[in-house]
Amino acid sequence: MDFDIPEELKMVQSMVRDFTTEQLKPLERIVLGRAADLSDTQMYLPLEKEQELMGMARGMGLWGVNVPEELGGVGLNVLGNCLVEEELAQTVVPFGFGDVTPILFDCNERQREAYFSPVLNREKNAYLALMEPDKEGFEGMEMKAEKMNGGYVLNGKKLSLSRAGEDYFAAVFAVTDSARGPREGMTCFLVDKGTSGFAVSGTETITGWQARERRPMSLVFDQCRVAAGNVLGEEGKALHLGNKWLPSRRIVRSARCVGAAQRILDESTIEAQTWTSFGQFISGRPSVRAALADIATNIHAARLMVYETAWKADQGESIRREAAMLKLFATQMIHSVADNAAHIFNAPSYVGGLPMERFCRNALAMSSTEFALQLQRNIIARDILKGLKV
Amino acid sequence: MPLREQRDVEEIERVLNHVLNTASPPVARCRLLSTGFNPGHALNITEDIAGHKECIGCGNCVDACPFLFREPSRYEKTEQRTSMALESIVGADCDLCDACVLACPQVDTTIKNYVVQHRMIEVMSRLEQRIGDEDEPDLDLFTEEAIG
C-alpha cells in the first residue's frame, strides 16, 4: 500500500498552490466586492485579468488540465485533476485551468477546429443546453429535432447555466427518436451563434446584489436548421458522449468539496486564534476545539476517499460505486463542516460574507438537493444487493 | 400523558388513496382525515382545541414543496403560508411526492407511516429510471455537467 503522491503530481500540486496563494487569493476582494459594501460584487474576473492569468497558466504548462493531450490539453490523470481542483477550490475567485466539459471530447476533426479548440482557448463559450423549463430529468423532454433535406430542424426551449460570452455556440440535446427513449433517442447538436431560428436571452450582465445570483439563460429554437455535420458524436447517442471521462468528474467535484472545506478550516483556525470573548481567545473553549477537530477529521476522511477513488480510476477500474459514495460523503461532509464552522464564527453558516457561505455555495452547486444524494445511495445499494463486496 | 389514538388508516384507506392519487397537494385533505389537535398540546391558551383540524399556517408544506422550489415565482402570488395557499399556487402541477403530507404537524403519524410505506416506493422507480443499468449511461452525470 503506497500513500505517496507521485513526485510529478506533487510538483503540479505545489505549483497550483503557489498560483492560488499568490495570484488568485489577492483577487478575492475584487470578486467579493469591498467587505463592507457588497454592492459591487462581480461574478467573473475582469476580462483582461482573466487573460493575464490564462497566460500564466499556459506558461506553467497547466492549461487544459482535464483535456486529453490529443485534444491539445495537458491530459493529467484523475488524481492530478483532483489535486489541482482541491487547490483551486480554496479560493472564491472563479478561475479554472482550462476546464472543458468532457461532453465535447467526442468532437470529430472538423468540430475540433471549429468548436473544441476555441472553447479550450476561451475564444468561444459553449452553452450546454440540457435542461428544459418546467422539466426535471430526461423523461418527457420536449425539444425535438426532425430530419429534413439532409439536415435537422430544431424546435423547443432550453435553459443553460453556462457562462455567457460574446462568441458562443450551443450544445443542444434534442429528441430525434421519441420511441427509443432518452438513452437511445437523443442527439446532441452544435448550433452556432447567429443560426437563423436560434435566439438566446438572459445573458445581460447583472450588477449589484443581484450579481450573486446565477440565473439560467434561455435558449429558444424556432425552426432552426442545423447541418448533419453538426451532430456531436452519433445520432441517438447523445447520452453516451464523454462516457469515458464523465464518471471521474464526480471524483474531481468531490475534491472541490475537500478544498473548500480546507479553506473553511483555515479561516476557522484564524478566527479561533484571534477572536476573544470573556477575556480569553475562543480557541481555549472546548466547544470551539471540538468543532475544529471534527472539521479536520471530516476533511481527512473525505480527502483519503478522493485520493483512493482517483487512484482506482487511474488504474482503469470501475469507480461507479466509489464515486457515488464519494459524492454522498463529500456533500454531507461539507454540510457538517459548515455547521461546525458556524460554532466558531458564532453565526449561522448562510450569513452572507462569511467564508462558509461562499465556499459551500461553490462546492455544493451540483449536489445540494436530497434527490441527488438519494440517487447516489441508490447506486450504492444496488451494487450491495447484487452481492458485490464493499 | 398517553397519545390519543390516531386515525386507523384501514378505515380511510380508499379515500386516502384517492386523495394521494389526485393531482393537487394532498396535505390539506390528509389533515382533515387526521384526528386534529391532541389534548396534550402545549399551546398557552385556555380554549379547548382538542380535535380541531385547522391548518396552523406553519408553512412547512410550502417550504417542503419541490415544485415551488423549481418555480419560485409562484411564491409571489400570495404571502400566505397555509395549505390552502399551497393548493392554490401549485394546483394540478403537483409532483405527488407527498413531501407536504410528511411535513405537516397536523397530519396523523399513522397516515404519514402509510405514505412512507406504501407510496414512497414510487420515488424509487423514478431513481431507477435516472440511473439505469450498469452499462447504461448515468443520466445524472449529464445533469451535473449542466449545473456545475
Interface residues (C-beta under 8 A of the other chain):
Chain A: T101 P102 I103 L128 L130 M131 D134 E136 G137 F138 E139 S160 L161 F173 P182 R183 L239 H240 N243 L246 P247 R249 R250 R253 R320 A365 M366 S367 F371 A372 Q374 L375 N378 I379 R382
Chain B: P66 R70 E71 V123 M124 R126 L127 E128 Q129 R130 I131 G132 E134 E136 P137 D138 L139 D140 L141 F142 T143 E144 E145 A146 I147 G148
